[in-house]
Every structure is written in C-alpha cells, then in structure tokens.
Amino acid sequence: MNFALILMTNTLLALLLMIITFWLPQLNGYMEKSTPYECGFDPMSPARVPFSMKFFLVAITFLLFDLEIALLLPLPWALQTTNLPLMVMSSLLLIIILALSLAYEWLQKGLDWTE
C-alpha cells in the first residue's frame, strides 16, 4: 500500500512539473544579457573559446572508469557475508569487465592524447 502511494505521488509530481514547464513562457534573452560582464569594460577575449574534443572524450572516459571503480569500494564489507563465492565471482567479473573495457579503449586509441 505504501509503495503504491509513493509511486502514485511521484508520478503525479513528475506530471505536474512537466505541465508547469509547458505553461511557463519561454525566456528568450536578448543579446546584451548573453554577453560576458567584465566590470563594465568590453570583453578582453571571446567568452566562447574552442574546446579540445580529445580532452572531453578522455575526461568522460575517466569519469566512467572512476564510477565503475567506485563500485568496488564496498567490497571489504561484502566479503564478510556468508555467500563468499558469489561475492568473489561478482567482484572478479567487475574487474574483468573493467580490464576488457580499458583494453578496448586502448586499442581504439581512445586514450591517446596526440594523433
């Protein structure tokens, strides 16, 4: 009963928020609001500098691997369970998946900084 009530409340809240976003007017700022502000002076350099796509891809790859490695952090506490073979096999599976994905990135030259 409680789960159904929570599910219904969350669904109604999500629908309400979606309806509100359609009813609110679109805020279209004019050019003056979108320019960078430097204490009343004209900008010294353009605000939109080019960004290295290679750096972006390496950063995203780092975040993905960092998130997957964070899954191994509760491993010492998980090893104290009664079902030790399952915990060891699941952690080894995660490590193998990490190693294979790292090898794939390496072979696809996803970690090379220069071309």
C-alpha positions as CSV (number, residue, x, y, z in Angstrom):
1,M,0.0,0.0,0.0
2,N,2.7,2.4,0.9
3,F,4.7,1.6,-2.2
4,A,1.7,2.3,-4.4
5,L,1.1,5.6,-2.7
6,I,4.7,6.7,-3.1
7,L,4.7,5.6,-6.7
8,M,1.4,7.5,-7.4
9,T,2.7,10.6,-5.6
10,N,5.9,10.7,-7.5
11,T,4.2,10.1,-10.8
12,L,1.7,12.9,-10.2
13,L,4.5,15.2,-9.1
14,A,6.5,14.5,-12.2
15,L,3.5,15.1,-14.4
16,L,2.7,18.3,-12.6
17,L,6.3,19.6,-13.2
18,M,6.1,18.7,-16.9
19,I,2.8,20.5,-17.3
20,I,4.2,23.6,-15.5
21,T,7.2,23.7,-17.8
22,F,4.9,23.8,-20.9
23,W,2.7,26.6,-19.4
24,L,5.6,28.8,-18.4
25,P,6.7,31.3,-21.1
26,Q,10.0,30.7,-22.9
27,L,12.6,33.1,-21.6
28,N,14.4,34.5,-24.7
29,G,17.2,36.7,-23.5
30,Y,18.4,39.4,-25.8
31,M,22.0,39.8,-26.9
32,E,23.0,42.1,-24.0
33,K,22.2,39.5,-21.4
34,S,24.2,36.8,-23.1
35,T,27.4,38.8,-23.3
36,P,30.1,38.3,-20.6
37,Y,30.3,41.0,-18.0
38,E,33.8,42.3,-17.1
39,C,33.2,45.2,-14.7
40,G,31.7,47.5,-17.3
41,F,34.5,47.1,-19.8
42,D,34.4,45.5,-23.2
43,P,35.5,41.8,-23.0
44,M,39.2,41.3,-23.5
45,S,38.8,37.9,-25.2
46,P,35.8,36.0,-26.6
47,A,33.9,34.1,-23.9
48,R,33.4,31.1,-26.2
49,V,36.9,29.6,-26.6
50,P,37.3,26.5,-28.6
51,F,37.4,23.3,-26.5
52,S,39.5,20.3,-27.3
53,M,37.2,17.3,-28.2
54,K,40.0,14.9,-27.3
55,F,40.2,16.3,-23.8
56,F,36.5,16.0,-23.5
57,L,36.5,12.3,-24.5
58,V,39.3,11.5,-22.2
59,A,37.5,13.2,-19.3
60,I,34.3,11.3,-20.0
61,T,36.2,8.1,-20.1
62,F,37.9,8.9,-16.8
63,L,34.5,9.6,-15.2
64,L,33.1,6.3,-16.4
65,F,36.0,4.3,-15.2
66,D,36.0,6.2,-11.9
67,L,32.4,5.4,-11.4
68,E,32.9,1.7,-12.1
69,I,35.9,1.5,-9.7
70,A,33.7,3.2,-7.1
71,L,31.5,0.1,-7.2
72,L,34.5,-1.9,-5.8
73,L,34.7,0.3,-2.6
74,P,32.2,-1.7,-0.5
75,L,34.0,-4.9,-1.4
76,P,35.7,-5.4,2.0
77,W,32.3,-5.3,3.8
78,A,30.8,-7.5,1.2
79,L,33.4,-10.2,1.7
80,Q,32.1,-10.7,5.3
81,T,28.9,-12.2,4.0
82,T,28.0,-15.8,4.2
83,N,27.9,-16.2,0.5
84,L,31.6,-15.6,-0.2
85,P,32.0,-17.4,-3.5
86,L,29.2,-15.2,-5.0
87,M,30.9,-12.0,-3.8
88,V,34.3,-13.1,-5.1
89,M,32.9,-14.1,-8.5
90,S,30.9,-10.9,-8.9
91,S,33.8,-8.7,-8.0
92,L,36.1,-10.7,-10.3
93,L,33.5,-10.2,-13.1
94,L,33.5,-6.5,-12.5
95,I,37.3,-6.3,-12.6
96,I,37.4,-8.4,-15.8
97,I,34.8,-6.0,-17.4
98,L,36.9,-3.0,-16.3
99,A,40.1,-4.6,-17.8
100,L,38.4,-5.5,-21.1
101,S,36.9,-2.1,-21.5
102,L,40.3,-0.5,-20.7
103,A,41.9,-2.7,-23.3
104,Y,39.2,-1.8,-25.8
105,E,39.7,1.9,-25.2
106,W,43.5,1.5,-25.6
107,L,43.1,-0.5,-28.9
108,Q,40.7,2.1,-30.3
109,K,43.2,4.9,-29.5
110,G,40.7,6.5,-27.1
111,L,43.4,7.2,-24.5
112,D,46.0,8.7,-27.0
113,W,46.3,12.4,-26.4
114,T,48.1,13.1,-29.7
115,E,47.3,11.7,-33.1
